[in-house]
């Protein structure tokens, strides 16, 4: 069975406002990308948050036993809003 949709799981998630790559501050209304992983015990977890300039749009090397995804969202008042999945390491099962 495939885990829940990462976009749905991450929508509304509280997060910090510093890019994990360049340390630039992220402001409300900014487009952000995030790297998230799913392990059966933990569910979807945001591992890294990136500003629009630094964010990856694909997953190049998979993590063993984890479903991974790249998400895109608007940072709004400390939360992720309007989250969409841009890439995912495992295809969703029908």
Rosetta constraint file for C-alpha pairs under 8 A:
AtomPair CA 1 CA 93 HARMONIC 6.83 0.50
AtomPair CA 2 CA 92 HARMONIC 5.83 0.50
AtomPair CA 2 CA 93 HARMONIC 5.67 0.50
AtomPair CA 3 CA 38 HARMONIC 7.50 0.50
AtomPair CA 3 CA 40 HARMONIC 7.91 0.50
AtomPair CA 3 CA 43 HARMONIC 7.83 0.50
AtomPair CA 3 CA 92 HARMONIC 7.95 0.50
AtomPair CA 4 CA 8 HARMONIC 7.59 0.50
AtomPair CA 4 CA 9 HARMONIC 6.96 0.50
AtomPair CA 5 CA 9 HARMONIC 6.30 0.50
AtomPair CA 6 CA 10 HARMONIC 5.99 0.50
AtomPair CA 6 CA 36 HARMONIC 7.76 0.50
AtomPair CA 6 CA 44 HARMONIC 6.51 0.50
AtomPair CA 6 CA 69 HARMONIC 7.06 0.50
AtomPair CA 6 CA 71 HARMONIC 7.66 0.50
AtomPair CA 6 CA 85 HARMONIC 6.68 0.50
AtomPair CA 7 CA 11 HARMONIC 6.05 0.50
AtomPair CA 7 CA 71 HARMONIC 6.68 0.50
AtomPair CA 7 CA 83 HARMONIC 5.10 0.50
AtomPair CA 7 CA 84 HARMONIC 5.08 0.50
AtomPair CA 7 CA 85 HARMONIC 5.42 0.50
AtomPair CA 8 CA 83 HARMONIC 7.18 0.50
AtomPair CA 9 CA 44 HARMONIC 6.66 0.50
AtomPair CA 10 CA 44 HARMONIC 7.30 0.50
AtomPair CA 10 CA 45 HARMONIC 7.93 0.50
AtomPair CA 10 CA 46 HARMONIC 7.73 0.50
AtomPair CA 10 CA 80 HARMONIC 7.09 0.50
AtomPair CA 10 CA 83 HARMONIC 6.93 0.50
AtomPair CA 11 CA 79 HARMONIC 7.95 0.50
AtomPair CA 11 CA 80 HARMONIC 5.59 0.50
AtomPair CA 11 CA 81 HARMONIC 5.50 0.50
AtomPair CA 11 CA 82 HARMONIC 6.55 0.50
AtomPair CA 11 CA 83 HARMONIC 5.44 0.50
AtomPair CA 12 CA 79 HARMONIC 5.37 0.50
AtomPair CA 12 CA 80 HARMONIC 5.03 0.50
AtomPair CA 12 CA 81 HARMONIC 5.69 0.50
AtomPair CA 13 CA 79 HARMONIC 5.27 0.50
AtomPair CA 13 CA 80 HARMONIC 5.45 0.50
AtomPair CA 14 CA 78 HARMONIC 5.55 0.50
AtomPair CA 14 CA 79 HARMONIC 4.30 0.50
AtomPair CA 14 CA 80 HARMONIC 6.65 0.50
AtomPair CA 15 CA 78 HARMONIC 5.65 0.50
AtomPair CA 15 CA 79 HARMONIC 5.78 0.50
AtomPair CA 15 CA 80 HARMONIC 7.36 0.50
AtomPair CA 16 CA 78 HARMONIC 6.46 0.50
AtomPair CA 17 CA 25 HARMONIC 5.79 0.50
AtomPair CA 17 CA 26 HARMONIC 4.84 0.50
AtomPair CA 17 CA 27 HARMONIC 6.95 0.50
AtomPair CA 17 CA 78 HARMONIC 7.02 0.50
AtomPair CA 18 CA 23 HARMONIC 5.41 0.50
AtomPair CA 18 CA 24 HARMONIC 5.65 0.50
AtomPair CA 18 CA 25 HARMONIC 4.68 0.50
AtomPair CA 18 CA 26 HARMONIC 5.68 0.50
AtomPair CA 18 CA 49 HARMONIC 7.42 0.50
AtomPair CA 18 CA 50 HARMONIC 7.62 0.50
AtomPair CA 18 CA 51 HARMONIC 7.97 0.50
AtomPair CA 19 CA 23 HARMONIC 4.72 0.50
AtomPair CA 19 CA 24 HARMONIC 5.37 0.50
AtomPair CA 19 CA 25 HARMONIC 6.47 0.50
AtomPair CA 19 CA 26 HARMONIC 6.85 0.50
AtomPair CA 19 CA 49 HARMONIC 5.67 0.50
AtomPair CA 19 CA 50 HARMONIC 4.47 0.50
AtomPair CA 19 CA 51 HARMONIC 5.38 0.50
AtomPair CA 19 CA 54 HARMONIC 7.86 0.50
AtomPair CA 20 CA 48 HARMONIC 5.88 0.50
AtomPair CA 20 CA 49 HARMONIC 5.61 0.50
AtomPair CA 20 CA 50 HARMONIC 5.59 0.50
AtomPair CA 21 CA 50 HARMONIC 6.56 0.50
AtomPair CA 21 CA 54 HARMONIC 6.56 0.50
AtomPair CA 22 CA 54 HARMONIC 7.26 0.50
AtomPair CA 24 CA 51 HARMONIC 7.43 0.50
AtomPair CA 26 CA 30 HARMONIC 6.47 0.50
AtomPair CA 26 CA 51 HARMONIC 6.59 0.50
AtomPair CA 26 CA 75 HARMONIC 7.52 0.50
AtomPair CA 27 CA 75 HARMONIC 6.91 0.50
AtomPair CA 27 CA 76 HARMONIC 7.65 0.50
AtomPair CA 28 CA 74 HARMONIC 7.67 0.50
AtomPair CA 28 CA 75 HARMONIC 5.27 0.50
AtomPair CA 28 CA 76 HARMONIC 4.45 0.50
AtomPair CA 28 CA 77 HARMONIC 5.57 0.50
AtomPair CA 28 CA 78 HARMONIC 7.49 0.50
AtomPair CA 29 CA 74 HARMONIC 5.82 0.50
AtomPair CA 29 CA 75 HARMONIC 5.57 0.50
AtomPair CA 29 CA 76 HARMONIC 5.62 0.50
AtomPair CA 30 CA 51 HARMONIC 7.72 0.50
AtomPair CA 30 CA 52 HARMONIC 7.72 0.50
AtomPair CA 30 CA 74 HARMONIC 5.66 0.50
AtomPair CA 30 CA 75 HARMONIC 5.52 0.50
AtomPair CA 30 CA 76 HARMONIC 7.70 0.50
AtomPair CA 31 CA 51 HARMONIC 6.83 0.50
AtomPair CA 31 CA 52 HARMONIC 5.64 0.50
AtomPair CA 31 CA 72 HARMONIC 7.19 0.50
AtomPair CA 31 CA 73 HARMONIC 5.85 0.50
AtomPair CA 31 CA 74 HARMONIC 4.62 0.50
AtomPair CA 31 CA 75 HARMONIC 6.31 0.50
AtomPair CA 32 CA 49 HARMONIC 6.97 0.50
AtomPair CA 32 CA 50 HARMONIC 5.65 0.50
AtomPair CA 32 CA 51 HARMONIC 4.84 0.50
AtomPair CA 32 CA 52 HARMONIC 5.11 0.50
AtomPair CA 32 CA 55 HARMONIC 7.15 0.50
AtomPair CA 32 CA 72 HARMONIC 5.73 0.50
AtomPair CA 32 CA 73 HARMONIC 5.43 0.50
AtomPair CA 32 CA 74 HARMONIC 5.94 0.50
AtomPair CA 32 CA 75 HARMONIC 6.42 0.50
AtomPair CA 33 CA 49 HARMONIC 5.98 0.50
AtomPair CA 33 CA 50 HARMONIC 5.15 0.50
AtomPair CA 33 CA 51 HARMONIC 6.47 0.50
AtomPair CA 33 CA 52 HARMONIC 6.49 0.50
AtomPair CA 33 CA 55 HARMONIC 5.24 0.50
AtomPair CA 33 CA 56 HARMONIC 7.20 0.50
AtomPair CA 33 CA 70 HARMONIC 6.79 0.50
AtomPair CA 33 CA 71 HARMONIC 5.42 0.50
AtomPair CA 33 CA 72 HARMONIC 4.35 0.50
AtomPair CA 33 CA 73 HARMONIC 6.29 0.50
AtomPair CA 34 CA 46 HARMONIC 6.71 0.50
AtomPair CA 34 CA 47 HARMONIC 7.40 0.50
AtomPair CA 34 CA 48 HARMONIC 5.53 0.50
AtomPair CA 34 CA 49 HARMONIC 4.45 0.50
AtomPair CA 34 CA 50 HARMONIC 5.91 0.50
AtomPair CA 34 CA 55 HARMONIC 7.15 0.50
AtomPair CA 34 CA 70 HARMONIC 5.63 0.50
AtomPair CA 34 CA 71 HARMONIC 5.11 0.50
AtomPair CA 34 CA 72 HARMONIC 6.40 0.50
AtomPair CA 35 CA 46 HARMONIC 6.11 0.50
AtomPair CA 35 CA 47 HARMONIC 5.66 0.50
AtomPair CA 35 CA 48 HARMONIC 5.16 0.50
AtomPair CA 35 CA 49 HARMONIC 6.61 0.50
AtomPair CA 35 CA 68 HARMONIC 7.32 0.50
AtomPair CA 35 CA 69 HARMONIC 5.98 0.50
AtomPair CA 35 CA 70 HARMONIC 4.86 0.50
AtomPair CA 35 CA 71 HARMONIC 6.54 0.50
AtomPair CA 36 CA 44 HARMONIC 6.38 0.50
AtomPair CA 36 CA 45 HARMONIC 5.38 0.50
AtomPair CA 36 CA 46 HARMONIC 4.43 0.50
AtomPair CA 36 CA 47 HARMONIC 5.39 0.50
AtomPair CA 36 CA 48 HARMONIC 7.13 0.50
AtomPair CA 36 CA 68 HARMONIC 5.74 0.50
AtomPair CA 36 CA 69 HARMONIC 5.34 0.50
AtomPair CA 36 CA 70 HARMONIC 6.39 0.50
AtomPair CA 36 CA 71 HARMONIC 7.45 0.50
AtomPair CA 37 CA 43 HARMONIC 7.86 0.50
AtomPair CA 37 CA 44 HARMONIC 5.51 0.50
AtomPair CA 37 CA 45 HARMONIC 5.49 0.50
AtomPair CA 37 CA 46 HARMONIC 6.78 0.50
AtomPair CA 37 CA 47 HARMONIC 7.04 0.50
AtomPair CA 37 CA 66 HARMONIC 6.17 0.50
AtomPair CA 37 CA 67 HARMONIC 5.66 0.50
AtomPair CA 37 CA 68 HARMONIC 4.42 0.50
AtomPair CA 37 CA 69 HARMONIC 6.42 0.50
AtomPair CA 38 CA 42 HARMONIC 6.71 0.50
AtomPair CA 38 CA 43 HARMONIC 5.06 0.50
AtomPair CA 38 CA 44 HARMONIC 4.40 0.50
AtomPair CA 38 CA 45 HARMONIC 6.41 0.50
AtomPair CA 38 CA 66 HARMONIC 5.58 0.50
AtomPair CA 38 CA 67 HARMONIC 5.01 0.50
AtomPair CA 38 CA 68 HARMONIC 6.26 0.50
AtomPair CA 39 CA 43 HARMONIC 5.62 0.50
AtomPair CA 39 CA 44 HARMONIC 7.12 0.50
AtomPair CA 39 CA 65 HARMONIC 7.29 0.50
AtomPair CA 39 CA 66 HARMONIC 5.45 0.50
AtomPair CA 39 CA 67 HARMONIC 6.85 0.50
AtomPair CA 49 CA 55 HARMONIC 7.85 0.50
AtomPair CA 50 CA 54 HARMONIC 5.75 0.50
AtomPair CA 50 CA 55 HARMONIC 4.92 0.50
AtomPair CA 51 CA 55 HARMONIC 5.97 0.50
AtomPair CA 56 CA 70 HARMONIC 7.27 0.50
AtomPair CA 57 CA 70 HARMONIC 6.39 0.50
AtomPair CA 57 CA 86 HARMONIC 6.36 0.50
AtomPair CA 57 CA 87 HARMONIC 6.64 0.50
AtomPair CA 58 CA 70 HARMONIC 6.67 0.50
AtomPair CA 58 CA 86 HARMONIC 7.37 0.50
AtomPair CA 58 CA 87 HARMONIC 5.48 0.50
AtomPair CA 58 CA 88 HARMONIC 7.79 0.50
AtomPair CA 59 CA 68 HARMONIC 7.72 0.50
AtomPair CA 59 CA 69 HARMONIC 7.26 0.50
AtomPair CA 59 CA 70 HARMONIC 7.20 0.50
AtomPair CA 59 CA 87 HARMONIC 6.69 0.50
AtomPair CA 59 CA 88 HARMONIC 7.03 0.50
AtomPair CA 59 CA 89 HARMONIC 6.59 0.50
AtomPair CA 62 CA 66 HARMONIC 7.63 0.50
AtomPair CA 62 CA 68 HARMONIC 7.30 0.50
AtomPair CA 62 CA 89 HARMONIC 6.68 0.50
AtomPair CA 63 CA 67 HARMONIC 7.71 0.50
AtomPair CA 63 CA 68 HARMONIC 7.53 0.50
AtomPair CA 67 CA 88 HARMONIC 7.38 0.50
AtomPair CA 67 CA 89 HARMONIC 5.88 0.50
AtomPair CA 67 CA 90 HARMONIC 5.97 0.50
AtomPair CA 68 CA 88 HARMONIC 5.66 0.50
AtomPair CA 68 CA 89 HARMONIC 5.20 0.50
AtomPair CA 68 CA 90 HARMONIC 7.31 0.50
AtomPair CA 69 CA 85 HARMONIC 6.87 0.50
AtomPair CA 69 CA 86 HARMONIC 7.36 0.50
AtomPair CA 69 CA 87 HARMONIC 5.42 0.50
AtomPair CA 69 CA 88 HARMONIC 4.16 0.50
AtomPair CA 69 CA 89 HARMONIC 6.23 0.50
AtomPair CA 70 CA 85 HARMONIC 6.08 0.50
AtomPair CA 70 CA 86 HARMONIC 5.43 0.50
AtomPair CA 70 CA 87 HARMONIC 5.07 0.50
AtomPair CA 70 CA 88 HARMONIC 6.41 0.50
AtomPair CA 71 CA 83 HARMONIC 6.54 0.50
AtomPair CA 71 CA 84 HARMONIC 5.58 0.50
AtomPair CA 71 CA 85 HARMONIC 4.48 0.50
AtomPair CA 71 CA 86 HARMONIC 5.40 0.50
AtomPair CA 71 CA 87 HARMONIC 7.17 0.50
AtomPair CA 72 CA 83 HARMONIC 5.63 0.50
AtomPair CA 72 CA 84 HARMONIC 5.31 0.50
AtomPair CA 72 CA 85 HARMONIC 6.38 0.50
AtomPair CA 72 CA 86 HARMONIC 6.59 0.50
AtomPair CA 73 CA 80 HARMONIC 5.85 0.50
AtomPair CA 73 CA 81 HARMONIC 5.64 0.50
AtomPair CA 73 CA 82 HARMONIC 5.43 0.50
AtomPair CA 73 CA 83 HARMONIC 4.34 0.50
AtomPair CA 73 CA 84 HARMONIC 6.37 0.50
AtomPair CA 74 CA 80 HARMONIC 5.86 0.50
AtomPair CA 74 CA 81 HARMONIC 5.17 0.50
AtomPair CA 74 CA 82 HARMONIC 6.21 0.50
AtomPair CA 74 CA 83 HARMONIC 7.19 0.50
AtomPair CA 75 CA 79 HARMONIC 5.80 0.50
AtomPair CA 75 CA 80 HARMONIC 5.02 0.50
AtomPair CA 75 CA 81 HARMONIC 6.29 0.50
AtomPair CA 76 CA 80 HARMONIC 6.20 0.50
AtomPair CA 76 CA 81 HARMONIC 6.40 0.50
